[in-house]
């Protein structure tokens, strides 16, 4: 049996940064494309009143496919690809802060919590404006009546798909700025921080914890990557369940144009009860678990492929 701590973590100083960034962009784009439909469904479920439009994740998926086609599941995706920048900012911040904290604490949990929270802070500062536009585009199908901003009808049906997509994005962006100014692109920023900083800060220590526990139970010859792929979704489900109430509030604030987190929270409880805090949880877990598998397998593989040449033979996969 493996001893606890047998899992060797590849740290920032072990990496060839040129390989790390060039491969990282491809990994991030692939991951986002894979899980975007679940993110769209989660947003529509969280924003709807009660069960006015969809009764659940499967019902939403079927209705969107039936009414809008596969393209309906990717509304706003082209805009969302700009979050590739925040993805690179996230992993860089995580690794650098982890390295910095290691000077003061040898605890892997401490390093993971602090680095995960800091990485999320940086990433959300970049991501929120993109998410604001993307979320309004997500609602342009069957959920159009639930958002303040609506894309204008397209008069030129012969326009290309790309022009149509960016035309809608530009339309929504202009409307947000006209209504709320620059601050409109950071509506729900505090709610996003209160959702994603704890989620990130929880995911990493839970990920390392589950990895260690699995390594104790697995045979010595079991590939580390398999154990890490199992630990990722377990950590995601745990973190998502704990932080989902704030994620529901965040979605309402950003899409409905609310300004008060507390008032939004109170109204949700008053109108829909405590179960409103679980809205979109299944969609969130459905998206976060495979996302975690992709992220873990992709990220751990990325780090192994980016190892400095002299360290390649020193790591067990």
C-alpha positions in Angstrom: 0.0 0.0 0.0 1.2 3.6 -0.6 2.1 5.7 2.3 0.3 9.0 2.9 2.1 11.8 1.1 3.4 9.5 -1.6 1.7 11.8 -4.2 4.3 14.2 -5.4 2.9 17.6 -6.2 4.6 19.3 -9.2 5.4 22.8 -8.0 5.9 26.1 -10.0 9.7 25.9 -10.0 9.5 22.4 -11.6 7.8 23.7 -14.8 9.1 24.8 -18.2 6.9 28.0 -18.4 6.9 28.1 -22.2 5.4 24.7 -22.5 3.1 25.4 -19.6 1.4 28.4 -21.2 1.2 27.2 -24.8 -0.4 23.9 -23.8 -2.6 25.6 -21.1 -4.6 27.7 -23.6 -5.6 24.6 -25.5 -6.6 22.8 -22.3 -8.7 25.7 -21.0 -10.6 26.2 -24.3 -11.4 22.4 -24.6 -12.6 22.3 -21.0 -14.9 25.4 -21.4 -16.4 24.1 -24.7 -17.2 20.7 -23.0 -19.0 22.1 -20.0 -20.6 25.3 -21.4 -24.1 23.7 -22.0 -24.4 22.7 -18.3 -23.4 26.3 -17.3 -26.1 27.7 -19.6 -28.7 25.4 -18.1 -27.6 26.2 -14.6 -28.0 29.9 -15.3 -31.5 29.6 -16.7 -32.6 27.4 -13.8 -31.3 29.8 -11.2 -32.8 32.9 -12.8 -36.3 31.5 -13.4 -39.1 32.0 -10.8 -39.9 28.7 -9.2 -40.4 26.2 -12.0 -42.0 28.6 -14.5 -40.1 27.4 -17.5 -38.1 24.2 -16.6 -38.8 21.6 -13.9 -35.1 20.5 -13.7 -31.9 20.0 -15.5 -33.0 17.2 -17.8 -36.3 19.0 -18.6 -34.3 22.2 -19.4 -31.9 20.3 -21.7 -34.7 18.6 -23.6 -36.7 21.8 -24.0 -33.7 23.8 -25.2 -32.7 21.2 -27.8 -36.3 20.9 -29.0 -36.9 24.7 -29.2 -33.5 26.1 -30.0 -31.4 23.2 -31.3 -27.8 22.4 -30.2 -26.8 26.1 -30.9 -29.2 27.1 -28.1 -26.9 25.3 -25.6 -24.0 27.5 -26.8 -25.6 31.0 -26.6 -22.9 33.4 -25.6 -20.0 30.9 -26.0 -18.0 33.1 -28.3 -18.0 35.9 -25.8 -17.2 33.4 -23.0 -14.0 32.3 -24.8 -12.4 35.6 -23.7 -12.3 34.0 -20.2 -9.2 32.2 -21.5 -7.3 35.2 -20.2 -8.7 34.7 -16.7 -8.0 31.0 -16.9 -4.3 31.7 -17.5 -4.4 34.3 -14.8 -5.9 31.8 -12.4 -3.3 29.1 -12.8 -0.4 31.5 -12.7 -1.7 33.2 -9.5 -2.4 29.8 -7.9 1.1 28.5 -8.5 2.9 31.8 -7.6 0.9 32.3 -4.3 1.4 28.6 -3.4 5.1 29.1 -3.9 5.0 32.3 -1.8 3.0 30.8 1.1 5.4 27.8 1.2 8.0 30.1 2.7 5.8 30.6 5.7 3.9 27.3 6.0 4.8 23.7 4.9 1.1 22.7 5.2 -0.4 21.7 1.9 -3.9 22.6 3.1 -2.8 26.2 4.0 -1.0 26.6 0.7 -4.1 25.3 -1.2 -6.6 27.5 0.7 -4.7 30.7 0.4 -3.6 30.1 -3.2 -7.0 28.9 -4.4 -8.7 32.0 -2.9 -6.2 34.4 -4.3 -6.4 32.8 -7.7 -10.1 33.1 -7.7 -10.0 36.8 -6.7 -7.7 37.6 -9.7 -9.7 35.5 -12.1 -13.1 36.9 -11.1 -11.9 40.5 -11.5 -11.2 39.6 -15.2 -14.2 37.2 -15.7 -17.2 39.1 -14.2 -17.6 41.6 -17.1 -17.4 38.7 -19.6 -19.9 36.7 -17.5 -22.3 39.6 -17.4 -22.6 39.7 -21.2 -22.4 36.0 -21.6 -25.2 35.4 -19.1 -27.6 37.8 -20.8 -26.8 36.0 -24.1 -27.6 32.7 -22.4 -31.1 34.0 -21.6 -31.9 35.1 -25.2 -33.7 31.9 -26.1 -36.6 30.6 -24.0 -35.4 32.6 -21.0 -35.4 35.9 -22.8 -38.3 37.3 -20.7 -36.2 36.9 -17.5 -33.5 39.3 -18.5 -33.5 43.1 -18.6 -31.6 43.2 -21.9 -32.7 41.7 -25.2 -30.8 41.4 -28.5 -32.5 43.2 -31.3 -34.2 41.1 -34.0 -31.8 40.4 -36.9 -33.0 41.9 -40.1 -30.2 40.4 -42.3 -30.9 36.7 -42.2 -28.1 36.1 -44.6 -25.5 37.3 -42.2 -22.9 34.8 -41.1 -23.2 32.9 -37.8 -20.1 34.7 -36.5 -21.5 38.1 -37.4 -24.8 37.2 -35.8 -23.1 36.1 -32.6 -20.9 39.1 -32.2 -23.8 41.4 -33.3 -25.8 40.1 -30.4 -22.9 40.5 -28.0 -22.3 44.1 -29.1 -26.0 44.8 -28.8 -26.2 43.5 -25.2 -22.9 45.3 -24.3 -24.2 48.6 -25.5 -27.5 48.2 -23.6 -25.7 47.3 -20.4 -23.5 50.4 -20.7 -26.4 52.7 -21.6 -28.5 51.5 -18.6 -25.8 51.1 -15.9 -22.6 52.6 -17.1 -19.3 50.9 -16.5 -20.5 49.7 -13.1 -23.0 47.5 -15.0 -20.3 45.2 -16.1 -19.3 44.6 -12.4 -22.9 44.0 -11.1 -22.8 41.1 -8.8 -19.0 41.3 -8.4 -19.1 41.0 -4.6 -21.5 38.0 -5.0 -19.1 36.4 -7.4 -16.2 36.8 -5.0 -18.3 35.4 -2.2 -19.2 32.4 -4.4 -16.0 31.6 -6.2 -13.3 32.5 -3.7 -14.7 30.0 -1.1 -15.4 27.5 -3.9 -11.8 27.7 -5.1 -10.4 27.8 -1.6 -12.4 24.7 -0.7 -11.8 22.8 -3.9 -8.0 22.6 -3.7 -7.7 21.3 -0.1 -10.5 18.8 -0.6 -8.9 17.7 -3.9 -5.6 17.0 -2.1 -7.4 15.4 0.8 -9.3 13.0 -1.4 -6.2 12.3 -3.4 -4.3 11.3 -0.3 -7.1 9.2 1.0 -7.5 7.4 -2.3 -3.8 6.8 -2.5 -3.9 5.0 0.9 -6.6 2.6 -0.4 -5.2 2.0 -3.9 -2.6 -0.5 -4.9 0.9 0.9 -5.3 0.9 0.3 -9.0 -2.3 2.3 -9.5 -1.6 5.3 -11.8 -1.7 8.5 -9.9 -3.6 10.2 -12.6 -6.6 7.9 -12.1 -6.7 8.7 -8.3 -6.5 12.4 -9.1 -9.3 12.1 -11.7 -11.5 10.5 -9.0 -10.5 13.1 -6.4 -11.4 16.1 -8.6 -15.1 15.5 -9.0 -15.4 14.5 -5.3 -13.9 17.8 -4.3 -16.1 19.6 -6.9 -19.3 18.1 -5.5 -18.3 19.0 -2.0 -17.4 22.6 -2.8 -20.4 23.2 -5.0 -22.9 22.0 -2.4 -21.4 24.3 0.2 -21.3 27.4 -2.0 -24.5 27.0 -4.1 -26.7 29.4 -2.1 -24.4 32.3 -2.9 -24.2 31.2 -6.5 -28.0 31.4 -6.8 -27.9 34.9 -5.3 -25.1 35.9 -7.7 -27.0 34.8 -10.8 -30.1 36.7 -9.7 -28.1 39.9 -9.0 -26.3 39.8 -12.3 -29.2 38.9 -14.6 -32.1 40.8 -13.0 -30.0 43.9 -12.3 -30.4 43.8 -8.5 -28.1 45.8 -6.3 -28.4 44.3 -2.8 -27.2 40.8 -2.0 -29.0 40.8 1.3 -32.4 41.9 -0.2 -32.1 39.4 -3.0 -31.4 36.6 -0.5 -34.3 37.7 1.7 -36.7 37.9 -1.3 -35.6 34.4 -2.5 -36.4 32.9 0.9 -39.7 34.8 1.2 -41.0 33.9 -2.3 -39.5 30.5 -2.9 -38.4 29.2 0.5 -35.2 27.6 1.6 -35.2 25.2 -1.3 -34.5 28.2 -3.6 -30.9 27.9 -2.3 -30.6 24.5 -4.1 -31.7 25.8 -7.5 -29.4 24.8 -10.2 -27.4 22.6 -7.8 -27.8 19.4 -9.8 -26.8 21.3 -13.0 -23.9 22.8 -11.1 -22.7 19.4 -9.9 -23.3 17.9 -13.3 -21.1 20.6 -14.8 -18.5 20.8 -12.1 -17.8 17.1 -11.7 -16.9 16.4 -15.4 -15.2 19.8 -15.4 -13.1 18.7 -12.5 -12.2 15.5 -14.2 -11.2 17.4 -17.3 -9.3 20.1 -15.3 -7.5 17.5 -13.1 -6.5 15.2 -16.0 -5.7 18.2 -18.2 -3.9 20.2 -15.6 -1.9 17.3 -14.1 -1.0 16.1 -17.6 -0.2 19.7 -18.6 2.2 20.0 -15.6 3.8 16.6 -16.4 4.3 17.6 -20.0 5.7 20.9 -18.9 8.2 19.5 -16.5 11.8 20.6 -17.0 13.7 17.9 -18.9 15.8 16.9 -16.0 12.8 16.1 -13.9 10.7 14.1 -16.4 11.9 10.7 -15.0 11.3 11.6 -11.4 7.5 11.6 -11.4 5.2 8.6 -11.3 2.0 8.9 -13.4 
